[in-house]
Amino acid sequence: MRPEDLRSVSGLPSVKLYFYPTPDAVTRLCLRNENVRGISVLGPSAGTGNMVRQLLAAGAKVTAAEIDPGRAV
């Protein structure tokens, strides 16, 4: 199956799968006052892994998935 084959809930084609990357600065701001060391985090739509990398660097245990092979790293 290719991402182009997927359809949204409305039945309309989801060719681009609507990708909204989280800027690194936003993730840093979110993690600034949080201790995620040792916490399990699920990233069900990981995109290019911007948040995943920062969560791992902060010590979180991350399980991530990305359906678009062009974005998965």
PDB file of N, CA, C and O in Angstrom:
ATOM      1  N   MET A   1       0.843  -1.180   0.000  1.00  0.00           N
ATOM      2  CA  MET A   1       0.000   0.000   0.000  1.00  0.00           C
ATOM      3  C   MET A   1       0.887   1.242   0.000  1.00  0.00           C
ATOM      4  O   MET A   1       1.906   1.299   0.688  1.00  0.00           O
ATOM      5  N   ARG A   2       0.483   2.210  -0.771  1.00  0.00           N
ATOM      6  CA  ARG A   2       1.199   3.471  -0.834  1.00  0.00           C
ATOM      7  C   ARG A   2       0.376   4.546  -0.127  1.00  0.00           C
ATOM      8  O   ARG A   2      -0.847   4.425  -0.057  1.00  0.00           O
ATOM      9  N   PRO A   3       1.012   5.589   0.397  1.00  0.00           N
ATOM     10  CA  PRO A   3       0.248   6.668   1.033  1.00  0.00           C
ATOM     11  C   PRO A   3      -0.820   7.245   0.115  1.00  0.00           C
ATOM     12  O   PRO A   3      -1.881   7.663   0.580  1.00  0.00           O
ATOM     13  N   GLU A   4      -0.545   7.270  -1.188  1.00  0.00           N
ATOM     14  CA  GLU A   4      -1.525   7.801  -2.136  1.00  0.00           C
ATOM     15  C   GLU A   4      -2.808   6.967  -2.168  1.00  0.00           C
ATOM     16  O   GLU A   4      -3.859   7.444  -2.595  1.00  0.00           O
ATOM     17  N   ASP A   5      -2.709   5.727  -1.715  1.00  0.00           N
ATOM     18  CA  ASP A   5      -3.876   4.843  -1.725  1.00  0.00           C
ATOM     19  C   ASP A   5      -4.810   5.077  -0.542  1.00  0.00           C
ATOM     20  O   ASP A   5      -5.944   4.597  -0.538  1.00  0.00           O
ATOM     21  N   LEU A   6      -4.342   5.807   0.451  1.00  0.00           N
ATOM     22  CA  LEU A   6      -5.136   6.019   1.653  1.00  0.00           C
ATOM     23  C   LEU A   6      -6.225   7.044   1.412  1.00  0.00           C
ATOM     24  O   LEU A   6      -6.084   7.937   0.576  1.00  0.00           O
ATOM     25  N   ARG A   7      -7.295   6.908   2.141  1.00  0.00           N
ATOM     26  CA  ARG A   7      -8.400   7.860   2.038  1.00  0.00           C
ATOM     27  C   ARG A   7      -8.729   8.377   3.429  1.00  0.00           C
ATOM     28  O   ARG A   7      -8.598   7.658   4.420  1.00  0.00           O
ATOM     29  N   SER A   8      -9.156   9.626   3.492  1.00  0.00           N
ATOM     30  CA  SER A   8      -9.527  10.231   4.762  1.00  0.00           C
ATOM     31  C   SER A   8     -10.896   9.698   5.203  1.00  0.00           C
ATOM     32  O   SER A   8     -11.535   8.939   4.475  1.00  0.00           O
ATOM     33  N   VAL A   9     -11.331  10.094   6.378  1.00  0.00           N
ATOM     34  CA  VAL A   9     -12.626   9.677   6.904  1.00  0.00           C
ATOM     35  C   VAL A   9     -13.754  10.079   5.959  1.00  0.00           C
ATOM     36  O   VAL A   9     -14.746   9.363   5.824  1.00  0.00           O
ATOM     37  N   SER A  10     -13.596  11.227   5.307  1.00  0.00           N
ATOM     38  CA  SER A  10     -14.634  11.713   4.399  1.00  0.00           C
ATOM     39  C   SER A  10     -14.652  10.934   3.089  1.00  0.00           C
ATOM     40  O   SER A  10     -15.582  11.077   2.296  1.00  0.00           O
ATOM     41  N   GLY A  11     -13.634  10.113   2.858  1.00  0.00           N
ATOM     42  CA  GLY A  11     -13.555   9.371   1.614  1.00  0.00           C
ATOM     43  C   GLY A  11     -12.765  10.095   0.539  1.00  0.00           C
ATOM     44  O   GLY A  11     -12.505   9.533  -0.525  1.00  0.00           O
ATOM     45  N   LEU A  12     -12.380  11.341   0.806  1.00  0.00           N
ATOM     46  CA  LEU A  12     -11.597  12.093  -0.160  1.00  0.00           C
ATOM     47  C   LEU A  12     -10.144  11.627  -0.129  1.00  0.00           C
ATOM     48  O   LEU A  12      -9.640  11.264   0.933  1.00  0.00           O
ATOM     49  N   PRO A  13      -9.476  11.630  -1.256  1.00  0.00           N
ATOM     50  CA  PRO A  13      -8.068  11.212  -1.257  1.00  0.00           C
ATOM     51  C   PRO A  13      -7.218  12.097  -0.359  1.00  0.00           C
ATOM     52  O   PRO A  13      -7.387  13.316  -0.327  1.00  0.00           O
ATOM     53  N   SER A  14      -6.309  11.472   0.363  1.00  0.00           N
ATOM     54  CA  SER A  14      -5.364  12.194   1.215  1.00  0.00           C
ATOM     55  C   SER A  14      -3.982  12.056   0.607  1.00  0.00           C
ATOM     56  O   SER A  14      -3.107  11.412   1.186  1.00  0.00           O
ATOM     57  N   VAL A  15      -3.781  12.647  -0.539  1.00  0.00           N
ATOM     58  CA  VAL A  15      -2.532  12.487  -1.264  1.00  0.00           C
ATOM     59  C   VAL A  15      -1.339  12.987  -0.469  1.00  0.00           C
ATOM     60  O   VAL A  15      -0.309  12.314  -0.425  1.00  0.00           O
ATOM     61  N   LYS A  16      -1.449  14.139   0.154  1.00  0.00           N
ATOM     62  CA  LYS A  16      -0.315  14.713   0.871  1.00  0.00           C
ATOM     63  C   LYS A  16      -0.240  14.277   2.326  1.00  0.00           C
ATOM     64  O   LYS A  16       0.766  14.535   2.986  1.00  0.00           O
ATOM     65  N   LEU A  17      -1.253  13.637   2.835  1.00  0.00           N
ATOM     66  CA  LEU A  17      -1.310  13.189   4.227  1.00  0.00           C
ATOM     67  C   LEU A  17      -1.040  14.321   5.203  1.00  0.00           C
ATOM     68  O   LEU A  17      -0.587  14.077   6.321  1.00  0.00           O
ATOM     69  N   TYR A  18      -1.305  15.529   4.807  1.00  0.00           N
ATOM     70  CA  TYR A  18      -1.224  16.728   5.630  1.00  0.00           C
ATOM     71  C   TYR A  18      -0.104  16.676   6.655  1.00  0.00           C
ATOM     72  O   TYR A  18      -0.285  16.179   7.767  1.00  0.00           O
ATOM     73  N   PHE A  19       1.032  17.184   6.274  1.00  0.00           N
ATOM     74  CA  PHE A  19       2.232  17.154   7.096  1.00  0.00           C
ATOM     75  C   PHE A  19       2.471  18.529   7.695  1.00  0.00           C
ATOM     76  O   PHE A  19       2.659  19.506   6.971  1.00  0.00           O
ATOM     77  N   TYR A  20       2.463  18.602   9.026  1.00  0.00           N
ATOM     78  CA  TYR A  20       2.689  19.852   9.750  1.00  0.00           C
ATOM     79  C   TYR A  20       3.844  19.633  10.724  1.00  0.00           C
ATOM     80  O   TYR A  20       3.610  19.269  11.877  1.00  0.00           O
ATOM     81  N   PRO A  21       5.077  19.844  10.287  1.00  0.00           N
ATOM     82  CA  PRO A  21       6.209  19.587  11.182  1.00  0.00           C
ATOM     83  C   PRO A  21       6.239  20.553  12.360  1.00  0.00           C
ATOM     84  O   PRO A  21       5.966  21.744  12.210  1.00  0.00           O
ATOM     85  N   THR A  22       6.571  20.029  13.519  1.00  0.00           N
ATOM     86  CA  THR A  22       6.695  20.863  14.716  1.00  0.00           C
ATOM     87  C   THR A  22       8.083  21.489  14.724  1.00  0.00           C
ATOM     88  O   THR A  22       9.080  20.769  14.683  1.00  0.00           O
ATOM     89  N   PRO A  23       8.166  22.810  14.776  1.00  0.00           N
ATOM     90  CA  PRO A  23       9.486  23.465  14.814  1.00  0.00           C
ATOM     91  C   PRO A  23      10.265  23.048  16.060  1.00  0.00           C
ATOM     92  O   PRO A  23       9.690  22.855  17.132  1.00  0.00           O
ATOM     93  N   ASP A  24      11.579  22.912  15.902  1.00  0.00           N
ATOM     94  CA  ASP A  24      12.430  22.525  17.034  1.00  0.00           C
ATOM     95  C   ASP A  24      12.241  23.450  18.231  1.00  0.00           C
ATOM     96  O   ASP A  24      12.232  22.991  19.373  1.00  0.00           O
ATOM     97  N   ALA A  25      12.091  24.744  17.979  1.00  0.00           N
ATOM     98  CA  ALA A  25      11.936  25.710  19.078  1.00  0.00           C
ATOM     99  C   ALA A  25      10.681  25.422  19.896  1.00  0.00           C
ATOM    100  O   ALA A  25      10.681  25.616  21.112  1.00  0.00           O
ATOM    101  N   VAL A  26       9.616  24.965  19.249  1.00  0.00           N
ATOM    102  CA  VAL A  26       8.368  24.659  19.957  1.00  0.00           C
ATOM    103  C   VAL A  26       8.563  23.429  20.838  1.00  0.00           C
ATOM    104  O   VAL A  26       8.111  23.406  21.982  1.00  0.00           O
ATOM    105  N   THR A  27       9.227  22.419  20.314  1.00  0.00           N
ATOM    106  CA  THR A  27       9.478  21.218  21.115  1.00  0.00           C
ATOM    107  C   THR A  27      10.358  21.549  22.312  1.00  0.00           C
ATOM    108  O   THR A  27      10.100  21.098  23.428  1.00  0.00           O
ATOM    109  N   ARG A  28      11.403  22.344  22.070  1.00  0.00           N
ATOM    110  CA  ARG A  28      12.270  22.752  23.196  1.00  0.00           C
ATOM    111  C   ARG A  28      11.469  23.488  24.262  1.00  0.00           C
ATOM    112  O   ARG A  28      11.661  23.250  25.455  1.00  0.00           O
ATOM    113  N   LEU A  29      10.581  24.373  23.849  1.00  0.00           N
ATOM    114  CA  LEU A  29       9.744  25.113  24.792  1.00  0.00           C
ATOM    115  C   LEU A  29       8.852  24.172  25.595  1.00  0.00           C
ATOM    116  O   LEU A  29       8.697  24.335  26.805  1.00  0.00           O
ATOM    117  N   CYS A  30       8.271  23.191  24.918  1.00  0.00           N
ATOM    118  CA  CYS A  30       7.404  22.223  25.606  1.00  0.00           C
ATOM    119  C   CYS A  30       8.166  21.375  26.613  1.00  0.00           C
ATOM    120  O   CYS A  30       7.640  21.026  27.670  1.00  0.00           O
ATOM    121  N   LEU A  31       9.411  21.047  26.277  1.00  0.00           N
ATOM    122  CA  LEU A  31      10.208  20.175  27.152  1.00  0.00           C
ATOM    123  C   LEU A  31      10.984  20.933  28.217  1.00  0.00           C
ATOM    124  O   LEU A  31      11.543  20.327  29.131  1.00  0.00           O
ATOM    125  N   ARG A  32      11.021  22.236  28.105  1.00  0.00           N
ATOM    126  CA  ARG A  32      11.854  23.053  28.994  1.00  0.00           C
ATOM    127  C   ARG A  32      11.586  22.774  30.474  1.00  0.00           C
ATOM    128  O   ARG A  32      12.531  22.667  31.255  1.00  0.00           O
ATOM    129  N   ASN A  33      10.351  22.657  30.864  1.00  0.00           N
ATOM    130  CA  ASN A  33      10.008  22.474  32.276  1.00  0.00           C
ATOM    131  C   ASN A  33       9.468  21.077  32.581  1.00  0.00           C
ATOM    132  O   ASN A  33       8.826  20.859  33.609  1.00  0.00           O
ATOM    133  N   GLU A  34       9.732  20.149  31.687  1.00  0.00           N
ATOM    134  CA  GLU A  34       9.232  18.787  31.874  1.00  0.00           C
ATOM    135  C   GLU A  34      10.391  17.809  31.993  1.00  0.00           C
ATOM    136  O   GLU A  34      11.399  17.941  31.298  1.00  0.00           O
ATOM    137  N   ASN A  35      10.246  16.839  32.866  1.00  0.00           N
ATOM    138  CA  ASN A  35      11.229  15.772  32.989  1.00  0.00           C
ATOM    139  C   ASN A  35      10.630  14.532  32.330  1.00  0.00           C
ATOM    140  O   ASN A  35       9.734  13.898  32.886  1.00  0.00           O
ATOM    141  N   VAL A  36      11.125  14.194  31.157  1.00  0.00           N
ATOM    142  CA  VAL A  36      10.586  13.033  30.441  1.00  0.00           C
ATOM    143  C   VAL A  36      11.524  11.837  30.521  1.00  0.00           C
ATOM    144  O   VAL A  36      11.267  10.802  29.907  1.00  0.00           O
ATOM    145  N   ARG A  37      12.611  11.975  31.275  1.00  0.00           N
ATOM    146  CA  ARG A  37      13.571  10.869  31.385  1.00  0.00           C
ATOM    147  C   ARG A  37      12.875   9.605  31.871  1.00  0.00           C
ATOM    148  O   ARG A  37      12.247   9.586  32.929  1.00  0.00           O
ATOM    149  N   GLY A  38      13.004   8.537  31.061  1.00  0.00           N
ATOM    150  CA  GLY A  38      12.431   7.242  31.419  1.00  0.00           C
ATOM    151  C   GLY A  38      10.959   7.083  31.097  1.00  0.00           C
ATOM    152  O   GLY A  38      10.410   5.996  31.280  1.00  0.00           O
ATOM    153  N   ILE A  39      10.308   8.122  30.627  1.00  0.00           N
ATOM    154  CA  ILE A  39       8.876   8.050  30.315  1.00  0.00           C
ATOM    155  C   ILE A  39       8.689   7.492  28.906  1.00  0.00           C
ATOM    156  O   ILE A  39       9.424   7.853  27.987  1.00  0.00           O
ATOM    157  N   SER A  40       7.707   6.616  28.743  1.00  0.00           N
ATOM    158  CA  SER A  40       7.389   6.070  27.422  1.00  0.00           C
ATOM    159  C   SER A  40       6.494   7.044  26.668  1.00  0.00           C
ATOM    160  O   SER A  40       5.479   7.506  27.190  1.00  0.00           O
ATOM    161  N   VAL A  41       6.886   7.351  25.424  1.00  0.00           N
ATOM    162  CA  VAL A  41       6.145   8.298  24.594  1.00  0.00           C
ATOM    163  C   VAL A  41       5.826   7.616  23.271  1.00  0.00           C
ATOM    164  O   VAL A  41       6.703   7.003  22.662  1.00  0.00           O
ATOM    165  N   LEU A  42       4.580   7.716  22.823  1.00  0.00           N
ATOM    166  CA  LEU A  42       4.164   7.180  21.537  1.00  0.00           C
ATOM    167  C   LEU A  42       4.038   8.326  20.547  1.00  0.00           C
ATOM    168  O   LEU A  42       3.343   9.307  20.809  1.00  0.00           O
ATOM    169  N   GLY A  43       4.711   8.200  19.410  1.00  0.00           N
ATOM    170  CA  GLY A  43       4.596   9.172  18.321  1.00  0.00           C
ATOM    171  C   GLY A  43       3.939   8.487  17.141  1.00  0.00           C
ATOM    172  O   GLY A  43       4.639   7.957  16.278  1.00  0.00           O
ATOM    173  N   PRO A  44       2.586   8.482  17.073  1.00  0.00           N
ATOM    174  CA  PRO A  44       1.896   7.722  16.026  1.00  0.00           C
ATOM    175  C   PRO A  44       1.970   8.346  14.645  1.00  0.00           C
ATOM    176  O   PRO A  44       1.580   7.713  13.663  1.00  0.00           O
ATOM    177  N   SER A  45       2.453   9.553  14.550  1.00  0.00           N
ATOM    178  CA  SER A  45       2.603  10.218  13.259  1.00  0.00           C
ATOM    179  C   SER A  45       3.878  11.054  13.349  1.00  0.00           C
ATOM    180  O   SER A  45       3.832  12.280  13.454  1.00  0.00           O
ATOM    181  N   ALA A  46       5.007  10.367  13.304  1.00  0.00           N
ATOM    182  CA  ALA A  46       6.289  10.977  13.658  1.00  0.00           C
ATOM    183  C   ALA A  46       6.881  11.900  12.600  1.00  0.00           C
ATOM    184  O   ALA A  46       7.821  12.640  12.891  1.00  0.00           O
ATOM    185  N   GLY A  47       6.363  11.872  11.402  1.00  0.00           N
ATOM    186  CA  GLY A  47       6.894  12.751  10.362  1.00  0.00           C
ATOM    187  C   GLY A  47       8.372  12.503  10.125  1.00  0.00           C
ATOM    188  O   GLY A  47       8.790  11.360   9.938  1.00  0.00           O
ATOM    189  N   THR A  48       9.155  13.551  10.132  1.00  0.00           N
ATOM    190  CA  THR A  48      10.598  13.424   9.909  1.00  0.00           C
ATOM    191  C   THR A  48      11.382  13.220  11.203  1.00  0.00           C
ATOM    192  O   THR A  48      12.610  13.141  11.179  1.00  0.00           O
ATOM    193  N   GLY A  49      10.685  13.137  12.321  1.00  0.00           N
ATOM    194  CA  GLY A  49      11.326  12.808  13.593  1.00  0.00           C
ATOM    195  C   GLY A  49      11.834  13.986  14.401  1.00  0.00           C
ATOM    196  O   GLY A  49      12.625  13.793  15.324  1.00  0.00           O
ATOM    197  N   ASN A  50      11.407  15.196  14.085  1.00  0.00           N
ATOM    198  CA  ASN A  50      11.874  16.367  14.839  1.00  0.00           C
ATOM    199  C   ASN A  50      11.630  16.207  16.334  1.00  0.00           C
ATOM    200  O   ASN A  50      12.548  16.378  17.136  1.00  0.00           O
ATOM    201  N   MET A  51      10.407  15.881  16.707  1.00  0.00           N
ATOM    202  CA  MET A  51      10.092  15.732  18.134  1.00  0.00           C
ATOM    203  C   MET A  51      10.758  14.489  18.714  1.00  0.00           C
ATOM    204  O   MET A  51      11.224  14.506  19.853  1.00  0.00           O
ATOM    205  N   VAL A  52      10.802  13.422  17.939  1.00  0.00           N
ATOM    206  CA  VAL A  52      11.384  12.166  18.414  1.00  0.00           C
ATOM    207  C   VAL A  52      12.836  12.378  18.838  1.00  0.00           C
ATOM    208  O   VAL A  52      13.238  11.932  19.913  1.00  0.00           O
ATOM    209  N   ARG A  53      13.618  13.049  18.010  1.00  0.00           N
ATOM    210  CA  ARG A  53      15.032  13.271  18.334  1.00  0.00           C
ATOM    211  C   ARG A  53      15.193  14.031  19.647  1.00  0.00           C
ATOM    212  O   ARG A  53      16.045  13.687  20.466  1.00  0.00           O
ATOM    213  N   GLN A  54      14.382  15.054  19.843  1.00  0.00           N
ATOM    214  CA  GLN A  54      14.513  15.844  21.076  1.00  0.00           C
ATOM    215  C   GLN A  54      14.025  15.070  22.298  1.00  0.00           C
ATOM    216  O   GLN A  54      14.595  15.192  23.382  1.00  0.00           O
ATOM    217  N   LEU A  55      12.980  14.282  22.124  1.00  0.00           N
ATOM    218  CA  LEU A  55      12.506  13.453  23.235  1.00  0.00           C
ATOM    219  C   LEU A  55      13.566  12.424  23.630  1.00  0.00           C
ATOM    220  O   LEU A  55      13.816  12.205  24.816  1.00  0.00           O
ATOM    221  N   LEU A  56      14.182  11.798  22.635  1.00  0.00           N
ATOM    222  CA  LEU A  56      15.248  10.835  22.928  1.00  0.00           C
ATOM    223  C   LEU A  56      16.414  11.508  23.634  1.00  0.00           C
ATOM    224  O   LEU A  56      16.964  10.961  24.590  1.00  0.00           O
ATOM    225  N   ALA A  57      16.788  12.683  23.171  1.00  0.00           N
ATOM    226  CA  ALA A  57      17.892  13.426  23.792  1.00  0.00           C
ATOM    227  C   ALA A  57      17.576  13.789  25.237  1.00  0.00           C
ATOM    228  O   ALA A  57      18.478  13.913  26.065  1.00  0.00           O
ATOM    229  N   ALA A  58      16.276  13.961  25.537  1.00  0.00           N
ATOM    230  CA  ALA A  58      15.856  14.303  26.901  1.00  0.00           C
ATOM    231  C   ALA A  58      15.669  13.060  27.764  1.00  0.00           C
ATOM    232  O   ALA A  58      15.324  13.169  28.940  1.00  0.00           O
ATOM    233  N   GLY A  59      15.897  11.870  27.183  1.00  0.00           N
ATOM    234  CA  GLY A  59      15.843  10.644  27.966  1.00  0.00           C
ATOM    235  C   GLY A  59      14.544   9.872  27.906  1.00  0.00           C
ATOM    236  O   GLY A  59      14.376   8.905  28.649  1.00  0.00           O
ATOM    237  N   ALA A  60      13.624  10.263  27.052  1.00  0.00           N
ATOM    238  CA  ALA A  60      12.357   9.534  26.928  1.00  0.00           C
ATOM    239  C   ALA A  60      12.570   8.239  26.142  1.00  0.00           C
ATOM    240  O   ALA A  60      13.504   8.125  25.348  1.00  0.00           O
ATOM    241  N   LYS A  61      11.698   7.281  26.376  1.00  0.00           N
ATOM    242  CA  LYS A  61      11.672   6.030  25.612  1.00  0.00           C
ATOM    243  C   LYS A  61      10.592   6.224  24.544  1.00  0.00           C
ATOM    244  O   LYS A  61       9.405   6.267  24.869  1.00  0.00           O
ATOM    245  N   VAL A  62      10.984   6.338  23.298  1.00  0.00           N
ATOM    246  CA  VAL A  62      10.055   6.706  22.241  1.00  0.00           C
ATOM    247  C   VAL A  62       9.769   5.536  21.311  1.00  0.00           C
ATOM    248  O   VAL A  62      10.684   4.857  20.845  1.00  0.00           O
ATOM    249  N   THR A  63       8.492   5.313  21.050  1.00  0.00           N
ATOM    250  CA  THR A  63       8.039   4.406  20.005  1.00  0.00           C
ATOM    251  C   THR A  63       7.358   5.283  18.970  1.00  0.00           C
ATOM    252  O   THR A  63       6.365   5.948  19.266  1.00  0.00           O
ATOM    253  N   ALA A  64       7.893   5.285  17.751  1.00  0.00           N
ATOM    254  CA  ALA A  64       7.381   6.190  16.729  1.00  0.00           C
ATOM    255  C   ALA A  64       7.042   5.437  15.454  1.00  0.00           C
ATOM    256  O   ALA A  64       7.664   4.428  15.123  1.00  0.00           O
ATOM    257  N   ALA A  65       6.040   5.951  14.746  1.00  0.00           N
ATOM    258  CA  ALA A  65       5.632   5.376  13.463  1.00  0.00           C
ATOM    259  C   ALA A  65       5.317   6.500  12.489  1.00  0.00           C
ATOM    260  O   ALA A  65       4.837   7.562  12.884  1.00  0.00           O
ATOM    261  N   GLU A  66       5.589   6.258  11.226  1.00  0.00           N
ATOM    262  CA  GLU A  66       5.262   7.209  10.175  1.00  0.00           C
ATOM    263  C   GLU A  66       4.848   6.409   8.938  1.00  0.00           C
ATOM    264  O   GLU A  66       5.605   5.566   8.457  1.00  0.00           O
ATOM    265  N   ILE A  67       3.657   6.675   8.432  1.00  0.00           N
ATOM    266  CA  ILE A  67       3.137   5.921   7.312  1.00  0.00           C
ATOM    267  C   ILE A  67       3.779   6.297   5.980  1.00  0.00           C
ATOM    268  O   ILE A  67       3.830   5.469   5.071  1.00  0.00           O
ATOM    269  N   ASP A  68       4.257   7.498   5.849  1.00  0.00           N
ATOM    270  CA  ASP A  68       4.846   7.962   4.593  1.00  0.00           C
ATOM    271  C   ASP A  68       6.333   7.603   4.562  1.00  0.00           C
ATOM    272  O   ASP A  68       7.119   8.190   5.306  1.00  0.00           O
ATOM    273  N   PRO A  69       6.727   6.662   3.726  1.00  0.00           N
ATOM    274  CA  PRO A  69       8.140   6.238   3.704  1.00  0.00           C
ATOM    275  C   PRO A  69       9.092   7.351   3.278  1.00  0.00           C
ATOM    276  O   PRO A  69      10.290   7.271   3.550  1.00  0.00           O
ATOM    277  N   GLY A  70       8.591   8.361   2.631  1.00  0.00           N
ATOM    278  CA  GLY A  70       9.429   9.481   2.233  1.00  0.00           C
ATOM    279  C   GLY A  70       9.811  10.371   3.400  1.00  0.00           C
ATOM    280  O   GLY A  70      10.793  11.108   3.326  1.00  0.00           O
ATOM    281  N   ARG A  71       9.042  10.308   4.477  1.00  0.00           N
ATOM    282  CA  ARG A  71       9.340  11.119   5.660  1.00  0.00           C
ATOM    283  C   ARG A  71       9.967  10.314   6.765  1.00  0.00           C
ATOM    284  O   ARG A  71      10.706  10.864   7.582  1.00  0.00           O
ATOM    285  N   ALA A  72       9.696   9.028   6.816  1.00  0.00           N
ATOM    286  CA  ALA A  72      10.213   8.192   7.898  1.00  0.00           C
ATOM    287  C   ALA A  72      11.731   8.131   7.836  1.00  0.00           C
ATOM    288  O   ALA A  72      12.327   7.947   6.775  1.00  0.00           O
ATOM    289  N   VAL A  73      12.334   8.291   9.002  1.00  0.00           N
ATOM    290  CA  VAL A  73      13.798   8.226   9.073  1.00  0.00           C
ATOM    291  C   VAL A  73      14.237   7.180  10.083  1.00  0.00           C
ATOM    292  O   VAL A  73      15.434   6.980  10.283  1.00  0.00           O
TER     293      VAL A  73
END
